[in-house]
Amino acid sequence: MKEVVILTEAAALQIKEMMKANEEENSFLRVSVKGGGCSGLSYGMGFAHEKEENDDQFEQHGIHILVSKEDAAILQGTNIDYKQSMMGGGFTIDNPNAIASCGCGSSFRTATNTGTPEDC
């Protein structure tokens, strides 16, 4: 199966550290899309304990990743990286399907899915 999202090594290392700090080493990483945000859609990442019936599962850098089949089309080809700077660090998401995004970087829309925008 083709992987929907691609984790960089830096992102994977940060996720592993977060899993360890939160005692979630045996959990899945769920990457998702939900309605909302300035541009209509927002990204979500969190830990899940079980795979759901509608999930695609794949592994990268030792991390088991879940993406629902519904979100897979929106996220296909998305790169997730972790950048560290003097001002701190954070995840960056580069989605080739996004045609517009908000200044905050976590809200977007695609040509086929605009979601429901909210005030930032």
C-alpha positions as a Markdown table, in Angstrom:
| # | Residue | x | y | z |
|---|---|---|---|---|
| 1 | Met | 0.0 | 0.0 | 0.0 |
| 2 | Lys | 1.3 | 3.5 | -0.8 |
| 3 | Glu | 1.9 | 5.6 | 2.2 |
| 4 | Val | -0.4 | 8.5 | 2.5 |
| 5 | Val | 1.9 | 10.8 | 4.6 |
| 6 | Ile | 5.7 | 10.8 | 4.8 |
| 7 | Leu | 7.4 | 11.5 | 8.1 |
| 8 | Thr | 10.9 | 12.9 | 8.0 |
| 9 | Glu | 13.5 | 11.4 | 10.3 |
| 10 | Ala | 13.4 | 14.6 | 12.4 |
| 11 | Ala | 9.6 | 14.3 | 12.8 |
| 12 | Ala | 9.8 | 10.6 | 13.6 |
| 13 | Leu | 12.4 | 11.3 | 16.3 |
| 14 | Gln | 10.2 | 14.0 | 17.9 |
| 15 | Ile | 7.1 | 11.8 | 17.8 |
| 16 | Lys | 9.1 | 8.9 | 19.5 |
| 17 | Glu | 10.2 | 11.3 | 22.2 |
| 18 | Met | 6.6 | 12.5 | 22.7 |
| 19 | Met | 5.4 | 8.9 | 22.8 |
| 20 | Lys | 8.0 | 8.0 | 25.5 |
| 21 | Ala | 7.3 | 11.1 | 27.6 |
| 22 | Asn | 3.5 | 10.3 | 27.5 |
| 23 | Glu | 3.9 | 6.6 | 28.0 |
| 24 | Glu | 2.4 | 5.9 | 24.6 |
| 25 | Glu | 5.2 | 3.8 | 23.1 |
| 26 | Asn | 2.7 | 1.1 | 22.0 |
| 27 | Ser | 0.3 | 3.5 | 20.4 |
| 28 | Phe | -0.4 | 4.5 | 16.8 |
| 29 | Leu | 0.1 | 8.0 | 15.5 |
| 30 | Arg | -3.2 | 9.1 | 14.0 |
| 31 | Val | -3.0 | 11.8 | 11.3 |
| 32 | Ser | -6.3 | 13.4 | 10.4 |
| 33 | Val | -8.2 | 16.2 | 8.9 |
| 34 | Lys | -11.2 | 18.0 | 10.5 |
| 35 | Gly | -13.4 | 20.9 | 9.5 |
| 36 | Gly | -12.6 | 24.3 | 10.9 |
| 37 | Gly | -9.7 | 26.7 | 11.0 |
| 38 | Cys | -9.4 | 29.9 | 9.0 |
| 39 | Ser | -9.3 | 28.2 | 5.6 |
| 40 | Gly | -11.9 | 25.5 | 6.3 |
| 41 | Leu | -9.8 | 22.4 | 7.2 |
| 42 | Ser | -7.3 | 21.7 | 10.0 |
| 43 | Tyr | -4.7 | 19.0 | 10.5 |
| 44 | Gly | -4.8 | 16.8 | 13.5 |
| 45 | Met | -2.1 | 14.5 | 15.0 |
| 46 | Gly | -2.5 | 12.4 | 18.1 |
| 47 | Phe | -2.0 | 9.0 | 19.7 |
| 48 | Ala | -4.6 | 6.2 | 19.2 |
| 49 | His | -4.7 | 2.9 | 21.0 |
| 50 | Glu | -6.7 | 0.9 | 18.4 |
| 51 | Lys | -7.0 | 0.8 | 14.6 |
| 52 | Glu | -10.5 | 1.5 | 13.4 |
| 53 | Glu | -12.3 | -0.3 | 10.6 |
| 54 | Asn | -12.0 | 2.6 | 8.2 |
| 55 | Asp | -8.2 | 3.1 | 8.8 |
| 56 | Asp | -5.3 | 2.6 | 6.6 |
| 57 | Gln | -2.2 | 1.6 | 8.5 |
| 58 | Phe | 1.5 | 1.9 | 7.5 |
| 59 | Glu | 4.8 | 2.2 | 9.3 |
| 60 | Gln | 7.7 | 4.7 | 8.9 |
| 61 | His | 10.8 | 5.0 | 11.1 |
| 62 | Gly | 9.3 | 2.5 | 13.5 |
| 63 | Ile | 6.1 | 4.5 | 14.0 |
| 64 | His | 2.8 | 2.9 | 13.2 |
| 65 | Ile | 0.6 | 5.5 | 11.4 |
| 66 | Leu | -3.2 | 5.5 | 11.0 |
| 67 | Val | -5.1 | 7.6 | 8.5 |
| 68 | Ser | -8.8 | 7.1 | 7.9 |
| 69 | Lys | -9.8 | 6.2 | 4.3 |
| 70 | Glu | -11.9 | 9.4 | 4.2 |
| 71 | Asp | -8.9 | 11.6 | 5.1 |
| 72 | Ala | -6.4 | 9.7 | 2.9 |
| 73 | Ala | -7.4 | 11.5 | -0.4 |
| 74 | Ile | -6.9 | 14.9 | 1.2 |
| 75 | Leu | -3.6 | 13.9 | 2.8 |
| 76 | Gln | -2.1 | 11.9 | -0.1 |
| 77 | Gly | 1.6 | 12.9 | -0.5 |
| 78 | Thr | 1.7 | 15.1 | 2.6 |
| 79 | Asn | 5.2 | 15.5 | 4.2 |
| 80 | Ile | 5.4 | 16.0 | 8.0 |
| 81 | Asp | 8.7 | 17.5 | 9.3 |
| 82 | Tyr | 9.9 | 18.8 | 12.6 |
| 83 | Lys | 11.9 | 22.0 | 12.6 |
| 84 | Gln | 13.9 | 23.4 | 15.6 |
| 85 | Ser | 14.9 | 27.0 | 15.8 |
| 86 | Met | 16.1 | 29.5 | 18.4 |
| 87 | Met | 12.4 | 30.3 | 19.1 |
| 88 | Gly | 11.5 | 26.7 | 19.7 |
| 89 | Gly | 10.3 | 23.9 | 17.5 |
| 90 | Gly | 7.2 | 22.6 | 15.8 |
| 91 | Phe | 5.8 | 20.3 | 13.2 |
| 92 | Thr | 5.5 | 21.6 | 9.6 |
| 93 | Ile | 3.1 | 20.0 | 7.2 |
| 94 | Asp | 3.5 | 20.3 | 3.4 |
| 95 | Asn | 0.3 | 19.1 | 1.7 |
| 96 | Pro | 0.5 | 19.1 | -2.2 |
| 97 | Asn | -3.3 | 19.0 | -2.3 |
| 98 | Ala | -3.7 | 22.3 | -0.4 |
| 99 | Ile | -4.6 | 25.2 | -2.7 |
| 100 | Ala | -4.9 | 27.8 | 0.1 |
| 101 | Ser | -3.7 | 28.0 | 3.7 |
| 102 | Cys | -4.0 | 30.4 | 6.6 |
| 103 | Gly | -1.1 | 32.4 | 8.0 |
| 104 | Cys | -1.1 | 30.0 | 11.1 |
| 105 | Gly | -0.1 | 27.2 | 8.8 |
| 106 | Ser | -2.4 | 24.6 | 10.3 |
| 107 | Ser | -5.6 | 25.5 | 8.3 |
| 108 | Phe | -6.0 | 24.8 | 4.6 |
| 109 | Arg | -8.4 | 23.9 | 1.8 |
| 110 | Thr | -8.2 | 21.7 | -1.3 |
| 111 | Ala | -9.7 | 22.1 | -4.7 |
| 112 | Thr | -12.4 | 19.5 | -3.8 |
| 113 | Asn | -12.8 | 20.1 | -0.1 |
| 114 | Thr | -13.2 | 23.5 | 1.4 |
| 115 | Gly | -14.5 | 22.5 | 4.9 |
| 116 | Thr | -16.2 | 25.1 | 7.1 |
| 117 | Pro | -14.0 | 28.2 | 7.8 |
| 118 | Glu | -13.9 | 29.7 | 11.3 |
| 119 | Asp | -12.4 | 32.9 | 12.7 |
| 120 | Cys | -8.7 | 32.6 | 13.5 |
